[in-house]
Amino acid sequence: MRLLAYGSLLSLFLLSSLPQLALASVLAIDYGSDFIKASLMKPGVPFDVLLNKDSKRKINSVTTFKKGERLYGADGFNLRTRFPSDTFTSLKYLQAAPYDSPVVQYHKRISLLDSIQTDRNTVAFSQTRASSDDEELDEWTVEELTAMQLAYIKHLAELTANEKVTDVIITVPAYFSQFERDAIVDAIEISGLKTLALINDGTAVAVNYAMTRAFNEKPEYHVIYDAGASGVRATVAAFTTATEKKGTEPVTQITVMGVGYDRSVGGTEFDRRLREILIEAFNSKYSNKGDIRGNKKGMAKLWKEAQRVKTILSANIETNAGVESVAWDLDFKTKVTRKEFELKCRDMKAKFATPIEDAVRMAGLTLDDISTVILTGGSSRVPLVQSALKSLVGASKVASNVNADEAAVLGAALHGASLSRQFKTKAIKLTDISPFDIQATYWAAKGKDNERVRAITTTIFASGSKVGTKKVLTFKRKEDFSIYLDYKDEPAPGFPTRMLEVELGGVSEAIANLTERGATDPVVKATVLLSESGFVSVTDAVVFGEIKEDSVVGKIKGLFGGSNSEEETEQAAENVPPRDTETASSSATPSESPATNDTDKKEKKKDKKEKAPTPVENTIPLTVNALFPTIPPLSLEAKKASRSRLRALDNEEAAKTRREEARNTFEGYLYRLRDLLDDSNNDTPFKMCSQDRERRAILEKLEESFMWLNDRGDLAETSQFLDKRIALETLEKPIIHRYQEIEAFPQALNNSQMWNWSTRLFLTEARQNLTTEAAADLPSKWTKDELDSLEKSLKEHEKWLAEWVEKQKNVKPSEDPVIETTEMKARAKVLEGQLQRLWKRKIPKSKPKPKVTPTSTKEPEPEATESINDKDAPHEGEADDGKPDDELPYGSGEDGHQVPLRPDDEL
């Protein structure tokens, strides 16, 4: 059903897209803790999930270093048990995570990596890399390791698209803070991609759900429940369809109304607890060997087995777990039951249902208002999770309407296509929200000298605020000051609440300037934007003042129809790269004290009115400097350095790949030559076309090459492999040439003889026609001299061919040929060209006869104007049909003449 549904959408994207020159590719990525799913939107490419080189639809989120080579996907994951300290997984947990936060400590329990602290107080990893001389210690930040995985996906997309891919839309959990979103965008830029937008994964699933469905004007409420590896989230979405204007296409409206989540449960926690069951069983069975927790390879093997057992227990009540040589050369086997597994996870059951309750509560609804709970995410298949959901909402409301693994990436791809303006998709309007309370804090203006300055905090974007909106803060200030943007509560345990410190400069100069113009009580207005991708920023700040009507500026302004309106110019929010967003869709103006409901109502009414342009004299822009006091994103210089570092690694790996290919090709060539020189069979073409001295020379060089490969092959450069191969090919080339000449000689000889025969046939018929036309006083295509010249060429070619073919008969296969097929083809080509020029010539027009004045009423009999052979020839004033000779067989042509015979024609 999925293939049919999306197959029907393919024409929608391809047939209604823009002209070819304006088309571009859009890459969508669903970045998960365990797996990455990707989809490419490009005209001519079927709309589906992107496949890796093994035709897998989902790719392990892993980067593994194997002796200096990076491996991704299943290749990297399968080496985790061999290189546990060089395999980097579950990086989604660590995006911008403070080094001392609980999530970093949790990651140490599920991984076997050596983490270090960066100068930004985030996480990096140390990794030992083997170099040509010694082992080197590399440090990789989480952003760099994530960028490697994204660059691998980019490479797969470019192989599919057969062109460069730059624009990407990527899914993130709705609970991702600004710090985590910054880290994802930094990784995207390091990988060489460009951020089109970030989209919440639950919202992306909602887009996918709405793409092939129709809704009514009455809202339908559905819960998108995503049980992933790193957390559980629930999204309440309302679906409606309405026609905005008469005669226009109906528009599907998706409105996210509530979000709930829990970061502490998910598929990874299931794996960890199931591994604990296996650890306890192993330690109990081999108590004399010590705790297996100290053996990294053993722990990696048990983790892999725990993931396999979890999948089996989703469909069975028990299974056998077993690992060969898990540690200390010991094989391990045990039985695990679903009951034992669920008992180990019994405290998690209630947590799986809580996000739905939180999301419904934020939406202002009840569970009775919910139509269905749509399951997505790999862990939604676990019976414990489904049992918790059915206990909360009832089994009838739990639905599997979408592909649990691919719905998010396909929905993101559809949304990204609509943002790129290169595709026309189903009309869908999307409204998303932010789950956090976001506040602005600033110091009050100074009063008396001994008065204590107080801090003022106001909520500018409450939990559930729509993204893509802006608010304008108004301050009565006379000097430069700062605004602090904070989360009201921790966005995640251990994360800071402060996001930005924004310095506003040039206030006193701007106020003095406006005062001179006659402005009264100038104020500072700062615009704060919550972008579509969930980023908060201060986009601009100005000093605004009302110009007095009786002032000089006011009179001049009144003379030219100026306005003193303080209304803000409304701008439409766009999906532009995060942290660079400068547009918005709505406006509100809280005062210096926390905003009241009455103020909000007035601002909403003001928004409905037509906005008048703000007079230039009323405003002076201020400088806006954003600082990151807690977890800063990567600087431009740091991102450039990381990108250069990864490119150098790419080039190094590419050079290594070329070297390995050159070595493998050279080694395969050596074995092929050795087989050709085998004395057991003397009837091979190689033996027939070679001489003893040549074979001895090749054998000597071959033995030398084998010895060199064994002694120096591991240290040799790519050019050395190529040089060694060229030296052997030079000795083999004469033998190959002889064999190729023997193979090609019969066809070349047949070609030459056929052109000789065709030319002689043409000459015979042409001379007959020439005689007949001369007797009838008719024009002819050819002259006698031309036919004589052709005959001379024919005889020369026949003589040369007979002479050298006779010589070639006496040449042995092991000797060089005395006549080359290339020369035979060239001489035949000369004869062919001369024949073709004569054959394609048109019949010249006959000279008109003088008119005879009749001397009697009896009409004269018409004179004969045609010869017997020109019965079918074109009449006077007509040209021949101009058909090329290869469209007519030899023999009688349309004008009665003989046509030449092609070598490939049948007799």
Secondary structure, 3 states (H helix, E strand, C coil): CHHHHHHHHHHHHHHCCCCHHHCCCEEEEEECCCEEEEEEECCCCCCCECCCCCCCCCEECEEEEECCEEEEHHHHHHCCCCCHHHEEECHHHHCCCCCCCHHHHHHHHHCCCCEEECCCCCEEEEEEEECCCCEEEEEEEHHHHHHHHHHHHHHHHHHHHCCCCCEEEEEECCCCCHHHHHHHHHHHHHCCCEEEEEEEHHHHHHHHHHHCCCCCCCCEEEEEEEECCCCEEEEEEEEEEECCCCCCCCEEEEEEEEEEEECCCCHHHHHHHHHHHHHHHHHHHCHHHCCHHHCHHHHHHHHHHHHHHHHHHCCCCEEEEEEEEEECCEEEEEEEEHHHHHHHCHHHHHHHHHHHHHHHHHHCCCHHHEEEEEEECHHHHCHHHHHHHHHHHCHHHEECCCCCCCHHHHHHHHHHHHHHCCCCCCCEEEECECCCCEEEEEECCCCCCCCCCCEEEEEEECCCCECCEEEEEEECCCCCEEEEEEECCCCCCCCCCEEEEEEEECHHHHHHHHHHCCEEEEEEEEEEEECCCCCEEEEEEEEEEEECCCCHHHHHHHHCCCCCCCCCCCCCCCCCCCCCCCCCCCCCCCCCCCCCHHHHHHHHHHHHCCCCCCCHHHEEECEEEEECCCCCCCCHHHHHHHHHHHHHHHHHHHHHHHHHHHHHHHHHHHHHHHHHCCCCCCCCHHHHCCCHHHHHHHHHHHHHHHHHHHHHCCCCCHHHHHHHHHHHHHHHHHHHHHHHHHHHHHHHHHHHHHHHHHHHHHHHHHHHHHHHHHHCCCCCCCCHHHHHHHHHHHHHHHHHHHHHHHHHHCCCCCCCCCCCHHHHHHHHHHHHHHHHHHHCCCCCCCCCCCCCCCCCCCCCCCCCCCCCCCCCCCCCCCCCCCCCHHHCCCEECCCCCEECCCCCCCC
